[in-house]
Amino acid sequence: MPVNLQKLPHKSRSQAMQDIFVYNVVSENKTYIEIGAYKPVSKNNTYVLETALGYRGFSLELSRKWQQAWEECPERRNEICWTDALTFDYVAQCDRLGLGHHIGYLSCDIEPPTNTLAALKRVIEQGIQFDCITFEHDRSNPAFADLLPLDIESQATEFLEQHGYQVAVTDVSANRDPSYIFETWYVHGSIPWPKMTFQQWKQQYLAL
């Protein structure tokens, strides 16, 4: 399953090397939307993309818990919106920032996973297209065990396949705990990428 992987020339700041995946999918369209910003640096999917690779975009975060940390991180200059991802007007924001409606990367990670799915549907149904998407379904998170019968992962995959996307990497796990599976990664159907597991992807990348 050959993929033209390249070494990220910077230390990954993502929980599971999502920024490396984006670096190897997105070529010219260096833009992003980050739904669920969390901290500005640690375990952040867009820190390296913005500060080292020149990506333009914006983040959303409902909780004000991390606001001071963002305000005290001067290298994060792209906008963060302290608002609800489920009611946000993504098209208007993209238009205001001059990003267009074709964005390189979507990071989708809020809580609970039912809200992550709702946010994913909202941004896609508003007409924004992406080259790649990392979607957190929290399959192995015991805090959301009651949601397992809903199978958020399969719902997201079915929805995205209906909108022209394909699964790229399955069973994405935390770096230090391969049993903790929490994400699936997708690419637009126009991008050649063979489906593989996270462990297969890591083996190829770490062998570079």
C-alpha positions in Angstrom: 0.0 0.0 0.0 2.5 2.7 -1.2 1.9 6.2 0.0 4.2 9.1 -0.7 4.9 10.0 2.9 7.3 12.7 3.8 8.9 13.5 7.2 7.4 16.5 9.0 10.3 18.9 9.5 9.0 19.9 12.9 8.0 18.1 16.1 4.4 16.9 16.1 2.2 18.6 18.7 -0.9 16.4 18.0 -2.1 13.6 20.3 -1.7 11.0 17.5 0.4 12.8 14.9 -2.6 14.2 13.1 -0.5 17.2 11.9 1.8 14.7 10.2 -1.1 13.1 8.3 -2.3 16.6 7.2 1.3 17.4 6.0 1.3 14.3 3.8 -2.2 14.9 2.3 -2.5 18.7 1.8 -0.2 20.1 -0.9 -1.0 23.7 -1.9 -4.3 24.4 0.0 -2.8 25.3 3.4 -6.0 26.2 5.2 -7.8 24.6 8.1 -10.9 24.7 10.3 -10.4 23.3 13.8 -13.6 22.4 15.7 -12.5 21.9 19.3 -9.4 23.9 19.8 -8.3 22.7 23.3 -4.9 24.0 24.3 -3.0 26.2 21.9 0.2 24.1 21.8 0.0 20.7 23.6 -2.1 18.0 21.9 -3.2 20.6 19.3 -3.7 19.5 15.7 -3.1 22.9 14.1 -0.2 24.4 16.1 2.6 23.2 13.8 0.4 23.8 10.7 0.0 27.5 11.6 3.2 28.4 13.3 5.7 26.4 11.2 4.0 25.7 7.9 2.0 28.9 7.4 -1.5 27.6 7.4 -4.4 30.1 7.5 -7.6 29.2 9.2 -9.6 29.4 12.4 -10.5 27.4 15.5 -13.7 27.0 17.5 -13.9 26.3 21.2 -16.9 26.5 23.5 -15.2 26.2 26.8 -13.4 29.4 28.1 -11.1 27.2 30.2 -8.2 27.5 27.7 -8.8 31.2 26.8 -6.0 32.6 28.9 -3.6 30.0 27.5 -4.5 31.1 23.9 -4.1 34.8 24.8 -0.7 34.1 26.2 0.5 32.2 23.1 1.6 35.1 20.7 2.6 32.7 17.9 -1.0 31.7 17.5 -2.2 34.5 15.3 -5.1 32.8 13.5 -8.5 33.5 14.9 -10.1 31.4 17.6 -13.9 31.8 18.1 -15.3 31.1 21.6 -18.6 29.8 20.4 -20.9 26.8 19.8 -19.8 24.7 16.8 -23.3 23.4 16.4 -24.8 26.8 15.5 -21.8 28.5 13.9 -21.9 29.9 10.4 -18.8 28.4 8.8 -19.4 29.8 5.4 -19.7 33.3 6.7 -16.5 32.9 8.6 -14.6 31.5 5.6 -15.9 34.4 3.5 -14.9 37.0 6.1 -11.3 35.6 6.3 -11.0 35.0 2.5 -10.4 31.3 2.9 -12.8 30.1 0.2 -15.0 27.1 0.5 -12.4 24.5 -0.3 -10.3 24.0 2.9 -7.2 21.8 3.3 -8.0 20.3 6.7 -10.8 19.8 9.1 -10.1 18.8 12.7 -13.4 17.7 14.3 -13.2 17.0 18.1 -15.6 18.2 20.7 -17.6 16.4 23.4 -19.6 14.3 23.5 -19.1 12.4 20.2 -22.7 13.0 19.3 -21.9 16.7 19.2 -18.8 16.0 17.1 -20.9 14.2 14.6 -23.5 17.1 14.6 -20.7 19.6 14.0 -19.2 17.5 11.2 -22.6 17.4 9.5 -23.1 21.1 9.9 -19.9 22.2 8.3 -20.1 19.8 5.4 -23.8 20.5 4.8 -23.0 24.2 4.7 -21.0 23.5 1.6 -17.4 23.5 2.8 -15.1 20.9 1.2 -11.9 19.5 2.7 -8.9 17.6 1.4 -8.7 15.7 4.7 -10.6 15.3 8.0 -9.6 13.9 11.3 -12.8 12.9 13.2 -12.8 11.9 16.9 -15.5 9.3 17.6 -14.2 8.3 21.1 -14.9 4.6 20.5 -12.7 3.5 23.4 -13.4 6.3 25.8 -15.2 4.9 28.9 -16.8 8.2 29.6 -19.0 7.7 26.5 -19.7 4.0 26.9 -23.4 4.6 26.9 -23.1 6.0 23.3 -21.5 2.9 21.9 -24.9 1.5 20.5 -25.1 4.7 18.4 -21.9 3.8 16.6 -20.8 7.3 15.9 -17.8 6.1 13.9 -20.0 4.2 11.4 -22.4 7.1 11.2 -19.6 9.6 10.4 -18.1 7.2 7.8 -21.5 6.7 6.1 -22.2 10.4 6.1 -18.8 11.3 4.7 -18.9 8.6 2.0 -22.2 10.0 0.8 -20.5 13.4 0.5 -17.5 12.2 -1.6 -15.0 11.2 1.1 -13.2 7.9 1.8 -11.7 6.3 4.8 -7.9 6.8 4.9 -6.7 5.6 8.3 -8.7 3.5 10.8 -8.3 2.7 14.5 -6.3 5.8 15.3 -5.1 5.4 18.9 -3.3 7.5 21.5 0.5 7.5 21.0 1.2 5.7 24.3 -1.8 3.4 24.4 -2.7 1.5 21.1 -5.8 0.0 22.8 -7.3 3.5 23.2 -8.9 3.9 19.8 -10.6 7.3 19.4 -10.4 8.6 15.8 -10.8 7.8 12.1 -9.1 9.9 9.3 -10.6 10.6 5.9 -9.5 12.1 2.6 -11.6 13.5 -0.2 -12.3 11.0 -2.9 -10.3 12.9 -5.4 -7.1 12.2 -3.4 -5.4 8.9 -4.0 -4.9 7.2 -0.6 -5.2 3.5 0.2 -7.2 2.6 3.3 -4.9 1.4 6.1 -4.9 1.1 9.9 -3.1 3.5 12.1 -0.5 1.0 13.0 0.3 0.4 9.3 0.4 4.2 8.7 2.8 4.6 11.7 5.1 1.8 10.5 5.4 3.4 7.1 6.0 6.9 8.5 8.4 5.9 11.2 10.5 3.9 8.7 11.4 7.0 6.8 
